[in-house]
Amino acid sequence: MKSRKRMALACCVSALTLFPLAGAPAAYASDRFVAGSAPHQRPAGAPVLKAFAASAEWRKAALTGVGEPIPASLKFLDNQGAWYTPFDQRGMPGYYDLRAMHAPPAKTKP
C-alpha cells in the first residue's frame, strides 16, 4: 500500500515539474533577445578600453591577503590588464575568506 502511494506521489511530482517545461521552447523562441544576430561582433557604439594603467592601489587590492614573497604563480597579474579575473574579486565570506577580503577595515587612531 505504501509503495503505491509513493509511486503515485512520484508520478504527480514528476508531472507537475515537467509539464510547465513542455511549452517552454515555443514560448521563449520569439520574444526573448539573447545575444543579437551577430554575437561574435561587438555592438556599434560599445565602449572600448584604450589603455589600462595598473596603479599601485590596483596591485595592492589584487594582492590583498597574499604575503611576501609574492609567489611566481601570481606573475600573471603583471600582464592582466583590464581583463576580468575572479582572483581580485571578493569570494565567499566567513570560513572561506582565506585572503580576508571581507574583513572589516582596520580601525585607525585619530
OpenMM code with the backbone's topology and positions (N, CA, C; nanometers):
from openmm import Vec3, app, unit

residues = "MET LYS SER ARG LYS ARG MET ALA LEU ALA CYS CYS VAL SER ALA LEU THR LEU PHE PRO LEU ALA GLY ALA PRO ALA ALA TYR ALA SER ASP ARG PHE VAL ALA GLY SER ALA PRO HIS GLN ARG PRO ALA GLY ALA PRO VAL LEU LYS ALA PHE ALA ALA SER ALA GLU TRP ARG LYS ALA ALA LEU THR GLY VAL GLY GLU PRO ILE PRO ALA SER LEU LYS PHE LEU ASP ASN GLN GLY ALA TRP TYR THR PRO PHE ASP GLN ARG GLY MET PRO GLY TYR TYR ASP LEU ARG ALA MET HIS ALA PRO PRO ALA LYS THR LYS PRO".split()
positions = [
    Vec3(0.0820, -0.1194, 0.0000),
    Vec3(0.0000, 0.0000, 0.0000),
    Vec3(0.0862, 0.1256, 0.0000),
    Vec3(0.1916, 0.1222, 0.0845),
    Vec3(0.2801, 0.2386, 0.0905),
    Vec3(0.3537, 0.2601, -0.0409),
    Vec3(0.3903, 0.1511, -0.1068),
    Vec3(0.4640, 0.1649, -0.2329),
    Vec3(0.3754, 0.2268, -0.3419),
    Vec3(0.2451, 0.1959, -0.3413),
    Vec3(0.1544, 0.2571, -0.4395),
    Vec3(0.1417, 0.4067, -0.4148),
    Vec3(0.1335, 0.4454, -0.2892),
    Vec3(0.1226, 0.5881, -0.2560),
    Vec3(0.2501, 0.6619, -0.2960),
    Vec3(0.3628, 0.5994, -0.2702),
    Vec3(0.4905, 0.6611, -0.3082),
    Vec3(0.5004, 0.6760, -0.4593),
    Vec3(0.4569, 0.5719, -0.5304),
    Vec3(0.4635, 0.5755, -0.6755),
    Vec3(0.3695, 0.6834, -0.7314),
    Vec3(0.2507, 0.6930, -0.6748),
    Vec3(0.1550, 0.7945, -0.7201),
    Vec3(0.2087, 0.9344, -0.6916),
    Vec3(0.2683, 0.9515, -0.5744),
    Vec3(0.3255, 1.0809, -0.5390),
    Vec3(0.4404, 1.1161, -0.6323),
    Vec3(0.5249, 1.0192, -0.6627),
    Vec3(0.6379, 1.0431, -0.7528),
    Vec3(0.5886, 1.0806, -0.8925),
    Vec3(0.4832, 1.0162, -0.9402),
    Vec3(0.4280, 1.0491, -1.0719),
    Vec3(0.3706, 1.1900, -1.0737),
    Vec3(0.2987, 1.2261, -0.9660),
    Vec3(0.2406, 1.3609, -0.9587),
    Vec3(0.3492, 1.4678, -0.9563),
    Vec3(0.4518, 1.4453, -0.8757),
    Vec3(0.5610, 1.5424, -0.8667),
    Vec3(0.6325, 1.5549, -1.0003),
    Vec3(0.6562, 1.4430, -1.0663),
    Vec3(0.7230, 1.4460, -1.1969),
    Vec3(0.6386, 1.5201, -1.2994),
    Vec3(0.5095, 1.4917, -1.3000),
    Vec3(0.4214, 1.5570, -1.3967),
    Vec3(0.4140, 1.7072, -1.3718),
    Vec3(0.4027, 1.7462, -1.2460),
    Vec3(0.3936, 1.8885, -1.2137),
    Vec3(0.5238, 1.9615, -1.2421),
    Vec3(0.6347, 1.8908, -1.2318),
    Vec3(0.7648, 1.9517, -1.2580),
    Vec3(0.7903, 1.9653, -1.4078),
    Vec3(0.7585, 1.8641, -1.4839),
    Vec3(0.7907, 1.8626, -1.6263),
    Vec3(0.6849, 1.9286, -1.7137),
    Vec3(0.5605, 1.9358, -1.6690),
    Vec3(0.4538, 1.9920, -1.7507),
    Vec3(0.4801, 2.1374, -1.7908),
    Vec3(0.5222, 2.2253, -1.6993),
    Vec3(0.5477, 2.3636, -1.7420),
    Vec3(0.6605, 2.3765, -1.8434),
    Vec3(0.7525, 2.2819, -1.8456),
    Vec3(0.8659, 2.2894, -1.9370),
    Vec3(0.8299, 2.2447, -2.0787),
    Vec3(0.7171, 2.1781, -2.0941),
    Vec3(0.6809, 2.1244, -2.2250),
    Vec3(0.6601, 2.2348, -2.3284),
    Vec3(0.6028, 2.3460, -2.2900),
    Vec3(0.5782, 2.4545, -2.3846),
    Vec3(0.6834, 2.5628, -2.3808),
    Vec3(0.7915, 2.5433, -2.3084),
    Vec3(0.8928, 2.6471, -2.2921),
    Vec3(0.9620, 2.6882, -2.4219),
    Vec3(1.0062, 2.5974, -2.5080),
    Vec3(1.0768, 2.6420, -2.6280),
    Vec3(0.9923, 2.7328, -2.7163),
    Vec3(0.8663, 2.7006, -2.7349),
    Vec3(0.7807, 2.7832, -2.8193),
    Vec3(0.7552, 2.9195, -2.7559),
    Vec3(0.7414, 2.9221, -2.6252),
    Vec3(0.7110, 3.0480, -2.5570),
    Vec3(0.8295, 3.1428, -2.5579),
    Vec3(0.9504, 3.0907, -2.5493),
    Vec3(1.0681, 3.1762, -2.5395),
    Vec3(1.1362, 3.2035, -2.6729),
    Vec3(1.0993, 3.1336, -2.7753),
    Vec3(1.1704, 3.1438, -2.9022),
    Vec3(1.1583, 3.2808, -2.9672),
    Vec3(1.0429, 3.3434, -2.9640),
    Vec3(1.0243, 3.4637, -3.0419),
    Vec3(1.0393, 3.5937, -2.9642),
    Vec3(1.0112, 3.5942, -2.8349),
    Vec3(1.0073, 3.7217, -2.7640),
    Vec3(1.1283, 3.7476, -2.6750),
    Vec3(1.2266, 3.6648, -2.6772),
    Vec3(1.3451, 3.6846, -2.5936),
    Vec3(1.4653, 3.7219, -2.6787),
    Vec3(1.5396, 3.8245, -2.6340),
    Vec3(1.6614, 3.8667, -2.7015),
    Vec3(1.7787, 3.8167, -2.6192),
    Vec3(1.8630, 3.7344, -2.6779),
    Vec3(1.9727, 3.6768, -2.6029),
    Vec3(2.1048, 3.7436, -2.6372),
    Vec3(2.1517, 3.7278, -2.7574),
    Vec3(2.2837, 3.7811, -2.7916),
    Vec3(2.2845, 3.8564, -2.9230),
    Vec3(2.1728, 3.8878, -2.9756),
    Vec3(2.1686, 3.9616, -3.1015),
    Vec3(2.1865, 3.8694, -3.2200),
    Vec3(2.1880, 3.9284, -3.3365),
    Vec3(2.2002, 3.8478, -3.4572),
    Vec3(2.3453, 3.8184, -3.4925),
    Vec3(2.4393, 3.8864, -3.4268),
    Vec3(2.5818, 3.8633, -3.4518),
    Vec3(2.6570, 3.8646, -3.3184),
    Vec3(2.6428, 3.7585, -3.2382),
    Vec3(2.7059, 3.7595, -3.1061),
    Vec3(2.8586, 3.7596, -3.1102),
    Vec3(2.9179, 3.7326, -3.2262),
    Vec3(3.0630, 3.7327, -3.2391),
    Vec3(3.1192, 3.8728, -3.2623),
    Vec3(3.0318, 3.9722, -3.2796),
    Vec3(3.0764, 4.1097, -3.3058),
    Vec3(3.0343, 4.2004, -3.1917),
    Vec3(3.1191, 4.2980, -3.1619),
    Vec3(3.0824, 4.3978, -3.0615),
    Vec3(2.9778, 4.4903, -3.1209),
    Vec3(2.8806, 4.5312, -3.0421),
    Vec3(2.7798, 4.6242, -3.0930),
    Vec3(2.8424, 4.7586, -3.1288),
    Vec3(2.7859, 4.8246, -3.2264),
    Vec3(2.8336, 4.9584, -3.2632),
    Vec3(2.8082, 5.0513, -3.1455),
    Vec3(2.9067, 5.1308, -3.1123),
    Vec3(2.8927, 5.2245, -3.0011),
    Vec3(2.9270, 5.1663, -2.8655),
    Vec3(2.9695, 5.0407, -2.8612),
    Vec3(3.0090, 4.9814, -2.7334),
    Vec3(3.1383, 5.0465, -2.6855),
    Vec3(3.1521, 5.0678, -2.5549),
    Vec3(3.2744, 5.1320, -2.5058),
    Vec3(3.3978, 5.0454, -2.5313),
    Vec3(3.5077, 5.1126, -2.5599),
    Vec3(3.6334, 5.0435, -2.5884),
    Vec3(3.7384, 5.0960, -2.4918),
    Vec3(3.8071, 5.0052, -2.4253),
    Vec3(3.9135, 5.0419, -2.3340),
    Vec3(4.0417, 5.0574, -2.4150),
    Vec3(4.0952, 5.1759, -2.4175),
    Vec3(4.2143, 5.2026, -2.4998),
    Vec3(4.3441, 5.1775, -2.4246),
    Vec3(4.3446, 5.2035, -2.2944),
    Vec3(4.4666, 5.1843, -2.2162),
    Vec3(4.4303, 5.1483, -2.0730),
    Vec3(4.5158, 5.0719, -2.0089),
    Vec3(4.4969, 5.0337, -1.8696),
    Vec3(4.6296, 5.0530, -1.7969),
    Vec3(4.6262, 5.1339, -1.6957),
    Vec3(4.7462, 5.1568, -1.6158),
    Vec3(4.7247, 5.0920, -1.4800),
    Vec3(4.8018, 4.9881, -1.4524),
    Vec3(4.7907, 4.9194, -1.3240),
    Vec3(4.8552, 5.0058, -1.2168),
    Vec3(4.7724, 5.0733, -1.1406),
    Vec3(4.8239, 5.1616, -1.0364),
    Vec3(4.8685, 5.0797, -0.9153),
    Vec3(4.9370, 5.1453, -0.8257),
    Vec3(4.9821, 5.0794, -0.7031),
    Vec3(4.8622, 5.0350, -0.6198),
    Vec3(4.7536, 5.1132, -0.6215),
    Vec3(4.6337, 5.0758, -0.5462),
    Vec3(4.5698, 4.9502, -0.6040),
    Vec3(4.5663, 4.9409, -0.7394),
    Vec3(4.5095, 4.8233, -0.8027),
    Vec3(4.5902, 4.6992, -0.7661),
    Vec3(4.7225, 4.7117, -0.7733),
    Vec3(4.8079, 4.5973, -0.7414),
    Vec3(4.7935, 4.5568, -0.5954),
    Vec3(4.7847, 4.6559, -0.5060),
    Vec3(4.7676, 4.6266, -0.3637),
    Vec3(4.6353, 4.5538, -0.3403),
    Vec3(4.5288, 4.5996, -0.4063),
    Vec3(4.3983, 4.5350, -0.3918),
    Vec3(4.4006, 4.3930, -0.4491),
    Vec3(4.4690, 4.3738, -0.5621),
    Vec3(4.4756, 4.2418, -0.6239),
    Vec3(4.5553, 4.1435, -0.5391),
    Vec3(4.6496, 4.1943, -0.4627),
    Vec3(4.7338, 4.1069, -0.3796),
    Vec3(4.6921, 4.1069, -0.2329),
    Vec3(4.5712, 4.1512, -0.2041),
    Vec3(4.5214, 4.1503, -0.0669),
    Vec3(4.5266, 4.0090, -0.0117),
    Vec3(4.5844, 3.9942, 0.1055),
    Vec3(4.5911, 3.8650, 0.1705),
    Vec3(4.7035, 3.7749, 0.1238),
    Vec3(4.7848, 3.8210, 0.0328),
    Vec3(4.8980, 3.7421, -0.0168),
    Vec3(5.0240, 3.7978, 0.0477),
    Vec3(5.0982, 3.7119, 0.1149),
    Vec3(5.2183, 3.7567, 0.1846),
    Vec3(5.3412, 3.7586, 0.0954),
    Vec3(5.4429, 3.8245, 0.1463),
    Vec3(5.5719, 3.8284, 0.0777),
    Vec3(5.6472, 3.7002, 0.1071),
    Vec3(5.7233, 3.6496, 0.0179),
    Vec3(5.7427, 3.6896, -0.1209),
    Vec3(5.6205, 3.6502, -0.2048),
    Vec3(5.5930, 3.7302, -0.3054),
    Vec3(5.4805, 3.7023, -0.3947),
    Vec3(5.5126, 3.5757, -0.4739),
    Vec3(5.4242, 3.4756, -0.4708),
    Vec3(5.4507, 3.3506, -0.5430),
    Vec3(5.4622, 3.3723, -0.6942),
    Vec3(5.5429, 3.2914, -0.7570),
    Vec3(5.5621, 3.3018, -0.9023),
    Vec3(5.4322, 3.2759, -0.9776),
    Vec3(5.3393, 3.2028, -0.9167),
    Vec3(5.2123, 3.1736, -0.9833),
    Vec3(5.1256, 3.2977, -0.9995),
    Vec3(5.1610, 3.4070, -0.9309),
    Vec3(5.0844, 3.5312, -0.9429),
    Vec3(5.1491, 3.6304, -1.0396),
    Vec3(5.2470, 3.5874, -1.1144),
    Vec3(5.3105, 3.6743, -1.2138),
    Vec3(5.2129, 3.7139, -1.3245),
    Vec3(5.1017, 3.6395, -1.3370),
    Vec3(5.0041, 3.6743, -1.4394),
    Vec3(4.9456, 3.8133, -1.4157),
    Vec3(4.9513, 3.8632, -1.2944),
    Vec3(4.8991, 3.9968, -1.2654),
    Vec3(4.9784, 4.1051, -1.3379),
    Vec3(5.1039, 4.0783, -1.3702),
    Vec3(5.1844, 4.1765, -1.4424),
    Vec3(5.1284, 4.2035, -1.5821),
    Vec3(5.0629, 4.1040, -1.6397),
    Vec3(5.0082, 4.1169, -1.7747),
    Vec3(4.8558, 4.1086, -1.7773),
    Vec3(4.7934, 4.1194, -1.6620),
    Vec3(4.6487, 4.1020, -1.6516),
    Vec3(4.5720, 4.2091, -1.7281),
    Vec3(4.6175, 4.3312, -1.7170),
    Vec3(4.5451, 4.4395, -1.7819),
    Vec3(4.4058, 4.4553, -1.7235),
    Vec3(4.3114, 4.4950, -1.8056),
    Vec3(4.1755, 4.5179, -1.7595),
    Vec3(4.0860, 4.3956, -1.7775),
    Vec3(4.1448, 4.2820, -1.8148),
    Vec3(4.0650, 4.1606, -1.8306),
    Vec3(4.0078, 4.1201, -1.6965),
    Vec3(3.8873, 4.0638, -1.6976),
    Vec3(3.8240, 4.0176, -1.5741),
    Vec3(3.8959, 3.8941, -1.5223),
    Vec3(3.9159, 3.8895, -1.3934),
    Vec3(3.9657, 3.7709, -1.3268),
    Vec3(3.8976, 3.7606, -1.1912),
    Vec3(3.8558, 3.6434, -1.1521),
    Vec3(3.7942, 3.6311, -1.0202),
    Vec3(3.8957, 3.6430, -0.9077),
    Vec3(4.0241, 3.6410, -0.9427),
    Vec3(4.1275, 3.6452, -0.8395),
    Vec3(4.1241, 3.7749, -0.7595),
    Vec3(4.0914, 3.8865, -0.8232),
    Vec3(4.0932, 4.0128, -0.7499),
    Vec3(3.9542, 4.0547, -0.7004),
    Vec3(3.8599, 3.9612, -0.7030),
    Vec3(3.7250, 3.9865, -0.6529),
    Vec3(3.7054, 3.9128, -0.5204),
    Vec3(3.6201, 3.9702, -0.4361),
    Vec3(3.5920, 3.9030, -0.3095),
    Vec3(3.5106, 3.7776, -0.3360),
    Vec3(3.5418, 3.6718, -0.2639),
    Vec3(3.4692, 3.5463, -0.2772),
    Vec3(3.3689, 3.5304, -0.1643),
    Vec3(3.3561, 3.4091, -0.1155),
    Vec3(3.2601, 3.3815, -0.0094),
    Vec3(3.3131, 3.4333, 0.1240),
    Vec3(3.2240, 3.4801, 0.2102),
    Vec3(3.2668, 3.5310, 0.3407),
    Vec3(3.2852, 3.4187, 0.4423),
    Vec3(3.3262, 3.4583, 0.5601),
    Vec3(3.3371, 3.3638, 0.6719),
    Vec3(3.4578, 3.2729, 0.6604),
    Vec3(3.4340, 3.1470, 0.6890),
    Vec3(3.5388, 3.0460, 0.6919),
    Vec3(3.6151, 3.0368, 0.5598),
    Vec3(3.5494, 3.0681, 0.4483),
    Vec3(3.6098, 3.0540, 0.3161),
    Vec3(3.6883, 3.1768, 0.2712),
    Vec3(3.6869, 3.2811, 0.3516),
    Vec3(3.7544, 3.4062, 0.3160),
    Vec3(3.9022, 3.3966, 0.3521),
    Vec3(3.9769, 3.3193, 0.2763),
    Vec3(4.1170, 3.2912, 0.3088),
    Vec3(4.2062, 3.4143, 0.2977),
    Vec3(4.1691, 3.5079, 0.2125),
    Vec3(4.2525, 3.6269, 0.1920),
    Vec3(4.2024, 3.7472, 0.2715),
    Vec3(4.1025, 3.7285, 0.3586),
    Vec3(4.0476, 3.8340, 0.4450),
    Vec3(3.9995, 3.9547, 0.3651),
    Vec3(3.9375, 3.9296, 0.2519),
    Vec3(3.8850, 4.0395, 0.1714),
    Vec3(3.7519, 4.0905, 0.2250),
    Vec3(3.6852, 4.0115, 0.3095),
    Vec3(3.5595, 4.0532, 0.3709),
    Vec3(3.5810, 4.1108, 0.5103),
    Vec3(3.7033, 4.1094, 0.5573),
    Vec3(3.7306, 4.1586, 0.6921),
    Vec3(3.7012, 4.3082, 0.6992),
    Vec3(3.6496, 4.3540, 0.8124),
    Vec3(3.6253, 4.4995, 0.8248),
    Vec3(3.7567, 4.5742, 0.8228),
    Vec3(3.7574, 4.6991, 0.7759),
    Vec3(3.8812, 4.7754, 0.7716),
    Vec3(3.9357, 4.7989, 0.9127),
    Vec3(4.0673, 4.8003, 0.9210),
    Vec3(4.1315, 4.8213, 1.0496),
    Vec3(4.1008, 4.9606, 1.1012),
    Vec3(4.0743, 4.9697, 1.2303),
    Vec3(4.0447, 5.0996, 1.2913),
    Vec3(4.1747, 5.1750, 1.3136),
    Vec3(4.1728, 5.2994, 1.2765),
    Vec3(4.2925, 5.3826, 1.2969),
    Vec3(4.2642, 5.4843, 1.4074),
    Vec3(4.3675, 5.5162, 1.4771),
    Vec3(4.3518, 5.6144, 1.5852),
    Vec3(4.3567, 5.7557, 1.5256),
    Vec3(4.2657, 5.8429, 1.5701),
    Vec3(4.2676, 5.9791, 1.5154),
    Vec3(4.3847, 6.0602, 1.5616),
] * unit.nanometer
topology = app.Topology()
chain = topology.addChain("A")
for resn in residues:
    res = topology.addResidue(resn, chain)
    for name in ("N", "CA", "C"):
        topology.addAtom(name, app.Element.getBySymbol(name[0]), res)
